[in-house]
Amino acid sequence: MVEARAERRLAAVLATDLAGYSRLMGLDEEGTLAALKACRRELIDPKIAEHRGRIVKTTGDGALVEFASSVDAVRCAIDIQRAMPARNANIPPDKKIQFRIGINVGDIIVDGDDIFGDGVNIAARLESISQPGGVCVSDVVHQQVNGRVEAEFADLGEQNLKNIARPIRVYRIALDEATQKAAAPTSITAAPFALPDKPSIAVLPFNNMSGDPEQEYFADGMVEDIITALSRFNELFVIARNSSFVYKGKVVDIQQVARELGVRYVLEGSVRKAGNRVRITGQLIDAATRAHIWADRFDGSLEDVFELQDSVTESVVGALAPSIHKAELERARRKPPDNLDAYDYVLRALPHVFANTPAEARLAIPLVQEALRLDPDYAYAHALLSGTAAQIFRSATGQERAELHKTAEEHARRALALDGDDDKVLTYAGWSLIIVAQDIAGGRAALERATKLNPNLAVALAYHGLALALTGEPAAAIGDANKLLRLSPIDPSRFLAWQAIAIARIELHEFEEAALAAEKTIELNPRFPMGYAWALVAECGRGDKARAEVRLRQLGEILPGFSGASLPGLFSIFPPAFRARSLDLMCRQGLIANV
């Protein structure tokens, strides 16, 4: 019996899959399957039939379709993607159904009902680099359909696709604005980054599966502790917490996230807290291939929550760098506070601390004080209380200023006495010693130790850079700031890095650049008073009194009652030499009297 030879033919191949399928199934298996089946039954299958396509096969989350015409394939893809926003209109963002589509034309092998070959493989790879709600096509498809379908094309250049020997020129179909906005809610414009020369990872916000919005803080705190633990390994490049949290509450595409943050690996997961029990699930994904490197589930009681976090951290690091010694894993372990309730209060306070404004600091203080009431030896809580007192201190007056001085210094020194080996304790306490206690040597030593213990901790880099700028090392300060901006490229708190650059440029008498950096600080955090202060000094330095007066008025809007007479007090928190130079610039422009 002679075996029939497989048929070869030229065809247009469309590959599609459901973006975020694993996450959606983790959220709601039955609901996701029902929604996917409805999409296929009511939209996808009818559109394929309308455009004379043949469904070769379907998988749990995708499909492979053959068309005789590339025009038919592209029109089918456009019709599907333009119809999806209406179907998703009343669906919560985290449950939206979004498809990625890739189309290629090439020689295929037909074996029974199945198809094989490079023509098929390229379509599948094009689908994998498409954004959710988007369509990517090969150059040959673009040549055949351009001008024959109602769509614009964006040239993405030559792309190296996995397991494809030659680079492929790729085009993205530019759907209409409304469709693009609805189809890609997580799109963030960011310059592409080269991958670091060591394993790089971003930890996305874990989904809160508790059914209680009030438990968001618990899930967020869990992720922050995992990021902190991972970032202590010099062998890893870890994206800072605030850049990862830009994606909170959004439907994301792992490859898009990896491109925007410049990492190879992405960790995602969920936290379910019910009563006294907690379950943490996590999966580590190689974004280049979408392969799952590791996945696991951890169950335990709340009393064991820190052990659970350690288990997650060890597993991730073990998957990324098997050669890391057990001793390195031990360094990732943090000593937890003795009282879990105190830990909860600290988690609730952290968003107010990160805001770095006097108003938010006042909201954080009672929460941290309650943590200390429950656990008087909680070093991190002491450091946070010191840091929040310092945030208010910089613009306070009279008796309140004296009380804040006492609070900030006492709790900074108490925190360091309790745990001088904790990077975050060293960071917040060290910064307070510099700007409140005027203990430059002690504060710098603490910050330098923090950056050595954990070179990936963004807040430590920020305050260390600020300390360098204020104490006569502007070039080194700019280096720290630039490292932070790379480590945390879309971090809402990156205004601290720009503040350090503004101060450093002032020290270097580069007032034009200082003004630009101060403007960036203001743009990123309009409620942060020191952004306006540095802009004021920069304008004085370049002799623009009118612009300096504008900045002074803006300071008065941020800090009611603030005037030129308040400037010496505001700058009194800084080291004497830098303070004197700044005040001298303001004196020369007549904003303040000689001091």
N, C-alpha and C positions, 0 to 999 in steps of 0.2 A: 504494500500500500504506500503510495507516494503522498507525503505530507504536503498539504497546500501551502504555497508560498504566501508570506504576509504581503498585503497590498501596500504600496506607497502612493501617496497623493499629496498635493499642495492644499493646505487648508488654513483657515483662520481659527485660532484656538483662544478661547476665553477661559481664564481661571479666576475663581472668586472664592473668598472665605469670609467668615464672620469675624470682625475685629473684636478682640477681648473675649473670645469664646470661653476660655477657662475661667476668667473672672466672673463672667455672667452666669456660668453654670454654678460657680461657687455661691453666688448670691441667691439664685433661684433656679434650680434645675428644671422643674416642671414648667415654670413660666417662660424660661428661655426657649425650651424645646417647642412649646406651644406657639410662641411668637415667631420662631424660625420657620416652623411648618406653615404658619399662616402667610408669611412673606413669600415662601416658595409657591404655595397654592394660589394665592391671590395676585401676585405680582411677577415673580421671577419666571416661573414656568410659562405663564401666558405670554410674557414678553419674548421669551426664547422662541416659542412657537410662532408668534407674530413675525419675528425676523428670520424665520426659517432655520433655526438652529437645532442641533441634536445634542441632547444631554447624554454625555458619554458615561459619566458616573458622578455620584454624590458621596460626600463623606459626612461626618457628623456636623461639620461647620462650613463645608465648602462644596464646590461643584466644578466639573470640567465639561466644557461645551465646545462642540465643533460647528463651524460655519463654513459654507462654501465661499462666502464673500466677506472681506474685511469691513466693507461699509456696513453690512448687516450686523456684524459683531459689535462695531463701535456704536451704532445707533441703539442696539439693544442695551449696551452698558450705560449709555447716557440716559436712556429712558428709565432704567432701574434706579440709578443714583438720583435723578431728579424727582422721582416719586417718593423716595425714602423720607425726606424731611416732613412731609405731610403725615406719613404713617407714625412718625416719632413725635409729632407735635405735642401730644398730651402725656408723654411717657417721661418719668423722672430721668435726669441726665445719666445716672449710673446704670440705667436699664435700657438705654436706647440701642436699637439694632442697627449696626452700621457694617457695610460690606466694603472690602477692598477688591478691586478688579484689575487684572493684567491681561493684555491681548497681544498676541504675536501671530505673524504669518510665516509659515515655513513648511518644509517637507516633513511629513509624519508617516509613521508606520501604523497600519491598521491591522489589528490582530483580533478577529472576532468582533466584539462590540467595543473593544478597548483601543486606545491610541497611545503611541510612544514616540520617542525621539526628541531631538533638540528643539524642534518647533513647539513641543509640549512643555519641555523643561523651562524654556525661556519665558513662556507665558506665566508659569507658576512663579518664577523668580520676580517677574514684573509685578505680579500681585503682591508679593511679600514686601516690596518697597513702596507700594502705594499707600497713601494716607487713608484712614477710615473715611468712607464716603467718596473716595477718589478713584480715578482710572489712570493707569499708566500703560503706554503702548510702545512698541519697538519702532525703530526708525523706518523699517519697511512698511509697517502699518501706517505710519504718519504719511509716508510718500503716497500710499494708495488712496487715502481717504481725505487728505487735506484739500479743502475746497469743495468736497462732495458731501460733507456733513456739517450741520449747524453747530460748530464748536470751534473754540480757539485752542491752540496748543502752546504749552510752555516747554521750552527745550531744557532738559535737565543734564544735557551733556552725556559723555560716555560713562557708563557705570560698570564696575566689576561685579558681576552677579555670581553667587555661589555655585561652584561646580560647572560654570560655563567658561570655556577655554579663552574666549576672546571678549574684549569689552563690547558692550551693547549700547548704542545711543538710545536714550530714553526720552520720551515726551509725556508730559502730564496733560490730560485734558482739562482745560480751564472751564469748569462749569460756571453757570451764572452766579452772581454774588450771593444771592439769598441761599442757593443750594450749598455753596461752599461754606458759608457761615454756619449753617445748620449741620452740615456734614462733618465739619472739622472744628468742634468747639474747643479743642485743646491746642489749636495751632498757636505757637509762640515763636515770633521771629527771633532767631538767634544765629549768630555767625557759627559756622561749623568749627568744631575743635578737633585737632589731631588727638588720637588716643594716646594717653600717657604710656610711658615705657614700663609700666607695672600694672597688675590687675586693677581695673577701675570699676567702681560700683556706685549705683544710686539706689537708695532705699525709698520706695514710694510710700505715701501715707497708707497705713493699713485700713481696711474697711472695718467700720464699727458694725458688727453683726448682732449687737446686743438688743436691738429694737428700742433702745433708749437714747435719744439725742444727747442726754446729759452725760453719757459715757464717752462722748467724743474725746474729751480730755484724756481719758484713760488710754484709748487707742493711740492718740497722738504722743503721749508720754512714753508709751511702750516703744514706738518707732524711734523717738529721739534717743532713748537709752541704747537701742541697738546700733544706731548710727554712731553714737559716741564710743561705744565699745569697739566697733569695727575700725573707727578712725584712729585708734591708738596703735594700730599696726603700721609701722613704717613701710611694710611690704605692699600696702594697699593704698590706692588713691580713692578717697571716699568723698562724694559730693555732699556738701553741707546741708543740714536739715532744712533750711528755709528755701533753698532752691528746689529740693524734692517736694516740699509742701505746696509749691505753686500748683501742682497737679491735683491737690486734694479736692475730692468731690467731682472730678471730671472723668469722662470716659477717655482712656488714653490708649495709644498705640505704642507698644514697647519699643519698636525700632525708631519711631519718631522721638520718643523721650530720650533714647540713647544718643541719637544724633544731636539733639538740642543741648544735652548736658555733656557730651563728649565722653561717654563711658562705654565699656564693653558689656557689662553685666547689670541687670536690674533685678532687685528683690522686691516682690510684692506679696501681700498676705492679708490676713484678717484677724481680728480679735473678737472673741465672743465671751462676754462676762455675764454670768447669771448666778445671782446669789453669791455664794462663796467659792464658785468654780470659775475657772478661766480656761479658754482654749485659744491657742495661737497657731495659725497655719501660715506657712510661707512657701514660696517657690522662687528659686533663683533661675533666671533666664539669660542665656547667651543671646544678646540682641541681634548679633550678626546673622545667626542661624535660626532664631526663635526656639532653639532647643532648650528643654528643661534640664538644667544641670543637677538640680536638687529640689526636692519637695518633701515636706514633712509636716506632721501635726504634733502639737504638744499640749497635753492636758494636765491640769493640776489645780490645787486650791490657791486662793489668793495669798496664803502664807508662803507659797512656793514660787511666787511670781518672778522673783529675781533669778531663781534657778532655771525657770523656763526661759527667760531672756538669755541667760548664759548658754543654754542648750541651742537656741536658735543661732546665736552668734558663732559658737564653735562649729556648727554644721556648715554655715555659710563660708566661713573662713577655710574650713577644711576642704570644701568643694572648690574654692578659688585657688588656694595655694597649699596643696597637700604637704609641701616640704616645710611649712611653718612648724617650728618645734612646739612641743606641749607647753614649754615655758612661756612662749609668746601668747598662747591661748589664755594662760593664767593671768596675764597682764590685762586681758580684756574684761576680767571680772571686776565689778565695782562692789565695794562694800555697801550694802543697802542700809537705810535707816532702820533703827530697831522697831519703829512703829509704822505700820503701813498707812495708817490714817494720816500721819504727818507727810508721807510721800504723796498722798492724794492732794493735800493742800498745796504742796509745792507745784505739782502738775497744773493745778488750777491757776497758780500765780504766773507761770512762765509766759503766757501770751502777753500779759501786761508788762512784764519785765522786758521782753523783746521789743516792745513798742518804743522804749527809750525816750519817753516824754514825761514831764512832771505829773500830768494828769493821770496817765496810766500807772505810773509808779505809786501813786496814792491808792490805787485799787489793789495793787499787788501787796502792799505792806501788811494789811490785816490778815491776808491769807498766809503769808510767810510767818507772821507772828503766831498764828494758830498752830502752824507746823512745829514751831519751837516750843510752844506750850506743851504739846504732846511729846516732843522728843527734844529736850534741851541741848543734847549733844550732836545734833544734826548739822554737820559742818557746811553742807551745801546751802541749807536754809539760812545759816548765819551769813554766808557770803552773799546770797541774794538780798537779804535784808540790808546789808551794807551797800550793795550796788543800787538798790532802789532809793535808799536814803540819799545817796550821792547824786542820783538823777534829779531829785528835788532840790538838793543843797545848792546846785550851781546857780539857781535863780532866786533862792530864798533870801530873806532879810531878817534882821532883828533877832528876837528870841528863838524863833523857829529855826533860823540858820544855825544858831549855837547848839540847839538840841539835835539837829540833823548831823552836825559835825560829830557830836559825841556818839550818836547811834552808829554812824557809818564807820568811824575808826574802831570803836569797841568791837563791833561784830566782825569787822575785817580781821582784826588780830585774833579774835576768838576762833574764827573759821580756820585760820592758818595753824593755830595751835592744835586744833582737833584733827585736821587732816591736811598736812602740807604736801601731800603727794597726789592730790586730786586736781586734775587740770582745770576744771571749771571753778573749783574753790579758789585756786591760785589766780585765775583770771579776774573774777569779780572782786576779790579781796585786794589783789594787787592794784587794780585800777582805782579803787577807793583810796588806798594809801597815797597814791600820787595826787589825785585832784582834791581830796579832802584833808588828809593828814599832812600833805606836803612832804611825805617821806619818799623822796624820789628813789633813793637807793633801795629801800625795802620793796617798794612797788615794782620797780624794774626787775629786781631779782625774782620776785614771784611770777611776773609775766614771762620772763625768759625761761623759767623752769616749766611753766605751763606749755610753752611752745615746744620745748624739748621733749616733754612727756607725751605730747600729742600734737605733732606738726600739722595735723589735718583739722584741728578745731578752729572753725572760722572766727568765733568770738575772741579766742585767744590771739589769733593773728591780728584782728582789728585793734584790740586794745594795746597789743605790743607795738604795732605800727604807730598808733597815736602817741604812745610813750616815747618812741624813738624820735618822732617828729618834734615833740615838745621839749626834748632834752638834747637837741643839737646833732641828731643823726638823720637828716632828711633823706639822704639817698637810700639808706637802709629801710627807712619808713616806707618809701615808695615801693621798694621791693616786697615788703610784707603786704602792702595794700594790693599790689598787682597779683600776688599769689592768692589772696583771698578772692579777688574778682574771678580768677580762673577756677578756684576750688568751688565757688558758689556763684556761678555765672548769672543766675536769675533770682538771686536771693533778695527778698524785700528789704533786708537789713544791710545791703551792701553800701548804703549811704555812709556807714562808718568808715569803709575803705576810702571813699571819695573825700570824707572829712580829713582823714590822715594825709591824703595827697594834697589837699588845699593847704593844710598847715605846713607841710614840707615845702611846698612851692613858695609860701610866704617866707619861710626861713631862707630859701635860696634866692629871694628877691625876684622871683619869676611871677610877678603879680598878675600878668595876663592869664597865665596857666592856672594860677591860684583861684582867680575869679571864675574860670570855667569849671574847675573842680568843685568849688563851693556851690555854683549853680546846679551842678549835677546832684550834690547833696540835697539841696532844696527840692529839686524835681522828684527825688526818690522818697523824701520824707518831709512834706511841707509843714508839718507840725513840730519839727525838731528845731529848737531855737538856735543851736550853735551853727547850723548851716548859714543862717542869716548873719551871725556874728562874724564868721570867717569871710563871707562875701563882703561885709562892711570893711574889714581890715584890708582885704585885697584891693577894694576900690580906693581906699585911702592910700595904699601903696602905689597905685598908678595915678594918683592925683585927681581922681574923679569925685569931688566932694558931693556933687548932686546925686550921683548913684549911691554914694555911701549914706546920704541922708534918707534915700528911699529904703535902703536896707534897715536903717534905724527905725523908721516908721513901721516896717514889717515886723521887726522884733517886738515893737509895742503892741501889735495885733496878736502876736503869739503869747506874750507875757504882759497882761494888762498892767498899766501903770509904769511900764519900762520907758526910760528916757536916756538922753546922753549922760546924765548924772549917774545912771545905773551901770554904765559900762565898766568903770574900775572895779566895782563889786563882782560883776559877772566874770571878769578876767582874773580876779584874785585867786581863782582855784588852780591856775596854771603855774608852772615853775617860774621863779622870779625873773630869770634872764629872758625867757620868751615873753612873759607878761610885760616886762619893761619895753621890749621892742615893739610889741603890738600897741601898747598905749601911746608910745612915742609917735607912731604913724597916725593915730587918731588925733593927737595933739596938733600935729602939723597941719591937719585939715580943719582944725577948729571945732571938732566934734566934742572934745572934752577940754577942760582946763589942764594946765600943767600939773602932773601928779608926781 
